[in-house]
């Protein structure tokens, strides 16, 4: 039953994640936390590996098929700094987890922060026509933004989220679909750095290799489905999917807050 739950959640999350530029982990992580099928550390690591495979496949496939719309003047700075932020975010999570006798309680802190970040992002998305977006060209500012996005994504154990897309749209005046691809690259670098740091420092948690291989395979298949859907939908439909995903994430986060802090 655990295998079925993990694979179904991964499939749905990675389709939606590819369409919205969220990486899939933002749904996999809180949903598996809510089911309680494994520890928070195991879910974080498994979600991270799945997100790396999915985002790498999506970004690589788009590049090979010459469908990439990455911003060559901005994305490299964002991606590299997101990797550094990813390592810092993992360190921050370990520090926060050390506050609790039961390290799983750190999942409640993650749920609170995820709810707040998603809520702010949803409000911006709904009211974005009231804001005048920027067109930042400064590499230094791009590096700072990448660091913060990488840190937040790694701390939450999700790689990235809707806040990636919102930040790219506001600070760099990217359209939703362009922001989606750039966000997935940031997710890839951030989560890869964070996961490698875990492997080489504390070591990977005990996981069933069959389960991990299955989730990665499902994530790749789902990312392909999501990529095809993303090509066919309009900008308006992409925004609707993003807003719907954020409402879902907020609902799951509220459940997890009560689950971990009850």
Secondary structure, DSSP 8 states (H G I E B T S, - for coil): -HHHHHHHHHHHHHHHHHHHTS-SHHHHHHHHHHHTSS-HHHHHHHHHHHHHHHHHHHHHHHHHTT-----TTTHHHHHHHHHHHHHHHHHHHHHHHTTSSSGGGHHHHHHHHHHHHHHHHHHHHHHGGGS-------HHHHHHHHHHHHHHHHHHTSS--HHHHHHHHHHH---HHHHHHHHHHHHHHHHHHHHHHHHHTT------HHHHHHHHHHHHHHHHHHHHHHHHS-HHHHHHHHHHHHHHHHHHHHHHHHHHH-
